Amino acid sequence: FILFTLLIFLCLILFLKKQSASAVLNRSGRANAGTFEEMRSGNLERECMEEVCNYEEAREVFENDVVTKEFWLSYHAREPCLTNPCKNTGTCIFLADSYICQCLEGFEGKYCEEGKCNLKCQYLNGGCEQFCDGSGPKHKCSCALGYALGADGKSCNAQVHYPCGRVPVQTNDTVMLQSVGGHQCPKGHCPWQVLLVYKGENLCGGVLVDSSWVITAAHCVDKRDITHFKVITGISLLQEFPVSYMIVHENYDPVSMDSDLALLRLSGQAKLSVYTIPVCLPTAQFAEAELAAIRFHTVSGWGRHTQGGNDQGSKGAKRPGSPLMRRFAVPLQPKPLCSRISRVNITDNMLCAGYFESSQESCRGGDGSPLVTEYRETVFLKGIVSWGKGCAQPGFYSIYTKVSNFLDWIQQIMATPTAQLDAFIKTINTTAKAEPAPQQSIIN
């Protein structure tokens, strides 16, 4: 009897009355709920909010094609936002027929997937393998001539067999760049270096920037007869070319040596090989931001490596004392320091490089030769050997023409068709005579 009483008591506790249970279990009816629901007019809440509707069900609600299409685009496009494709806590916002990610401060990209610092050219060159353009709202990578931008939008893939600035031969890590004359440049390691020969005598160096164009120092060719020039490319498999055009920069000043730059058009095109490859021309921004930040740069040429290494040829032309092409590393020096220590005026069109106490620097026999900088396995032209005091004299640095200041001039001339070069040269020379550059003394 006691057990039976306990069972009845537990049942009263565990089970609610019908009215109370219905209050808990019953839910409010759906819109248009009831008998013959499908016969009633369409309802937006029932068809598309409580359930997922299709286009026909939405059409039943609005009974208007234009309104239905507007709703359907909005309704259908919001589905990607259900799983939020935006990264780094970005907010997904759906529009009429698409969606955008609203990023938190510090993030950018379609999906907020990249930090802003990774997109700016000032930080690791924007991730670009070569050139970075940050002039727009977002940075853009680009490549030198002969390369194409990769699918990642950052890498540069060679499109030709011998792209500029790439040394195809295996690098010899045992070759050290030291001593006054540097070390002999192994075959194929300075493939852009050329030699200027005047009246049969070795005169200056130069650098191949295209299969038919060479850059050198203006003082090497100024006031000289173009018909007596020859350009020799390559250490092995030598190629010799007469010069068909010789363009000295219109602002070249033989007193201050400002704008000491000249372009030579070869009579033919050099056949590119592992021993003959042009150096890459940088962009101005790339040269100023990335190349300038690199500590050591490489100068090459047939410069003399002893103080009396250069002698006078029988016809008065200077001959490099060294028959071997040499290369060595030099650091750039701040212009104020260079000017103060060397007691020379350094213009904005000049670079200063070398060692104050060491004798490791370029010499006059290497005039016109290139100063190059390697960046991510591609070599770019930084400067042209212009002048110095003696050969590796302590306390005097070598001066180079700053190529990045003349890129527009170089590219404009190189892009001019041969048939129009005469008229173009006449135009720039006329302009130069009308507005002469101010002269200044080299020695203070």
C-alpha angles and dihedrals in degrees: 000000000000091000092051091051091053092052092053091049093051092050091054090053099044101043124061125213117265094254093051093045092051091053089059101039103039117090127199115272122260120254110281089008117162141070117344092009093169091058092062124089118273119278122202095211094050098041104038110014105042089035136020108262132202127224095269092053090051089049089056090056099050100027087204126098097211095049091043092054092049091050093044094053091051094042095045096043095055092069095088089057091059089076094031106228090197116110131215094032093304119162121241113223120186121214132189095294106354143023139241134204117236104209130211118243110286097033134089140167134087091291098026085253099140132058116237092240089062091055099052120092090224091066114068090327089292089289090291118145091216127354127018124194114197098170094106131060088274130029122255128204123217138172142227121264110290094033132091128208112256126237089263090062091236112065125077119223122199113245097184133055095246108029119189119270097015120118104211096192120087113271115244105217091191092068105101124198104224145113127057096289095033118223129302110276106239117237111280096015096096099033094153095057115107134182124229114214120193121191089343095308128109104249115164145342129251142178131242111231097166135009089266105025132077130185120210140152117292093227089061093064107019114122091003127124110259092209091067096055127103127180119209120198130194132023092238124029090028119210123197125202135180115228116250098180131024115188118184114195109263093231096051110136115197091198101051093022089227116159090014095178138119137177123218123199111207120224089238141009119278113237105240119228139144086288099045118049130141121241118240121256112225128215116254093247092048092050094048098043107031110019093044090055092060112098102216130039129185127240121189138180146103093288120156114264099199128052092249094035095113118068134179117264121225089263096046098260116131117245121204110246092219117071090195129081110242136190134191140169123255132179122228115246128211111262095232091053093046093048094047097047098038094039092228134123111249112199126204088259093062138079125205122212140160142069125300097210102020125076092226106119142100121280137212093267087067096056112145092023121129132262104205136184128208116220120179093337094312122103122221132190112253105166149345122237105253112165147323140173112270122313116315094327111177111247096030126089129204118254123222132190108249103238096192089069091060103043095110091050093047095047094044092055094043090051093051112104114245092245090059099042095092093055092044093051090049090051096052092044091052090050091049092053091050093052109029118193115246114258126227136180120257094219118059 
